[in-house]
Amino acid sequence: MQFFEKIQALRKERGLSQESFAERIGVSRQAVAKWESGESLPEIDKLMLISDFFMVSIDSLVKDSQACSSHAAPVDLPHDAVVAFLLRAKKATYAGHGGETTPSRPSSHDLAYREGDLRYYDTYLGGLMFAGEEALWKGDVPVWSMNYVGRTLDDLFSGDFLKEALSHASADIPYRGPRLYKNGDFTYHCRVDGSFDWYEGTEEIFAGDRKVFECRFHGGSIR
């Protein structure tokens, strides 16, 4: 698969038109059309933007011998290393008030974190009622993913308290937050069934005796 085929496939996987993709990386639609027809290649600064946007390496984009990430071979990583990276990534992004990256879909909120060839990506839609996905990659290969959906139930809900609770996630249940966290009138609860490879759970926040937030999540390892 050549570059023009890869970039077109990646764009279509995201459900983006040439125009919307061009807007996200700061080029014209005509430039994207030329890339996808094989008429030209992007300059190195644009290649770096494309690499970050699609969460794939530059090598996998430009080398004919390598396919896109969806066709990459599975990899094995030590469990402890994956969990430790996930916890650092969470604390550096949403839980740590990290800044958002370029939206991958219309009206989406996207956060990303990288250490070497390990990558973390969190993308969600909505606010008071929301849904999203977190995922980890080793190079271009996905190794773990989690889907979540939640909602606020009362004006007493505090987004800052949620982020504070999520920043205290531990290695035994690294998916959202700790089993129990309290600060003032707010109490956070998290319950999980299963293991890192295959699990589901719920989290709730109470203001006094009133439930003000709930979220359900599930996920596991990618093979």
Secondary structure as GFF3:
##gff-version 3
##sequence-region A 1 223
A	DSSP	alpha_helix	3	13	.	.	.	ID=ss1
A	DSSP	alpha_helix	18	25	.	.	.	ID=ss2
A	DSSP	alpha_helix	29	37	.	.	.	ID=ss3
A	DSSP	alpha_helix	44	54	.	.	.	ID=ss4
A	DSSP	alpha_helix	58	62	.	.	.	ID=ss5
A	DSSP	three_ten_helix	69	71	.	.	.	ID=ss6
A	DSSP	alpha_helix	79	92	.	.	.	ID=ss7
A	DSSP	beta_strand	108	115	.	.	.	ID=ss8
A	DSSP	beta_strand	118	126	.	.	.	ID=ss9
A	DSSP	beta_strand	129	138	.	.	.	ID=ss10
A	DSSP	beta_strand	141	152	.	.	.	ID=ss11
A	DSSP	alpha_helix	159	166	.	.	.	ID=ss12
A	DSSP	beta_strand	180	183	.	.	.	ID=ss13
A	DSSP	beta_strand	186	195	.	.	.	ID=ss14
A	DSSP	beta_strand	198	207	.	.	.	ID=ss15
A	DSSP	beta_strand	210	221	.	.	.	ID=ss16
###
